[in-house]
Amino acid sequence: MKAEQQLKLQAWVDGELPEGEARQVAELVRVDKEAQAIVGELRLARSILAGNEPEAKLPESPQFYWNKIQREIERLGKPEVASRPASWIFSWRRLLVPLSGVALIAFLSVLSMNLFHYTAVDEGLKHLVEVENLSEHVGSISYKSQSENMFVVYLYNKEQEAEKDPELEPMDDTLVQ
Amino acid sequence: MSQRPFSRRVSSCLLAFLLQCGSVSPTVAAELKLEAKLIWATNEEKSPDPSHKPVDPATAEKLRKIFKWKSYFVVNRLVKVVPSRGSNRFELSKQCTVEIRELEGPRVEVKLIGDGKEVHKTTKSLSRGEWFTYAGDDKNESAWFVIITELDEK
């Protein structure tokens, strides 16, 4: 038997079918043994349930009972702060999480600046100077005057220096107009 | 107080941290305002070129402490901004140009260009108050200097 038919049988047992359909189902039950068996089981289950369903009785009148529930709901719905005593501790606790976040961000920022911008490598690079002669005719001497805080790169003409050592000669092309 | 899950709070903090990192990095890689001066040095009292003006007494005194010449004259002075991770050219005379590039570190790469040809390159950090000087001998016992300093004002 199809599920749809079983549902119809159940509705018939519960008296929920319209008259026309109820007649058809009654005819089916009359001729079909399987339908009879299902209807029998359904009626049996119904009688068992109807006879043993616990009956809940309110300890007071229904009006008073439901009013009590409504009052309890209203009481719980009120803001929690109103029921608590006002205290500066609660105010501080409210600020604790954002303050902790800000402190953490500040700490990590300082840490990241140190990591990214002030490493030992950077400190080493501060004192590292790279000099490169881009012309084969020019040599250079570089030095740092600590007292005057001046870094000097002195250029000289290599070819003339070789000819007239030790005096450094002027470069062929003067840079001053 | 809102009862947000802990993972959302951690995510917010992490996001703020990353934004903070992002906002910090560009401030370190700042542009440089530099002054470049071309100076001519001689043992004569006056320069044969009337356009040359003597350097200020403090500069002259500082140069005399290191170099042998008595008189120092300003041939040209330029103030330019070198953009962060960029470069700028200082054409101090027809023959003398310096190209300065701002590098990571922060460091600067100073390239001396004479008559359109690259002559020398120096890469170093440039701190406030420090003078970076290119120098060389010139005719008749004179000398030239290119002095580069970072200016305080932006």
Interface residues (C-beta under 8 A of the other chain):
Chain A: R93 R94 V97 G101 L104 I105 L108 S109 S112 M113 F116 H117 D122 L125 K126 H127 L128 V129 E130 V131 E132 N133 L134 S135 V138 S140 S142 S145 S147 E148 N149 M150 F151 V152 V153 Y154 L155 Y156 L168 E169 P170 M171 D173 T174 L175 V176 Q177
Chain B: M1 R9 S12 C13 A16 F17 Q20 C21 V24 S25 V28 L38 W40 K62 K65 I66 V75 S93 K94 Q95 C96 G105 R107 K111 L112 G114 D115 K117 E118 V119 H120 K121 T122 T123 K124 S125 G129 E130 W131 F132 T133 Y134 A135 G136 D137 D138 K139 W144 V146
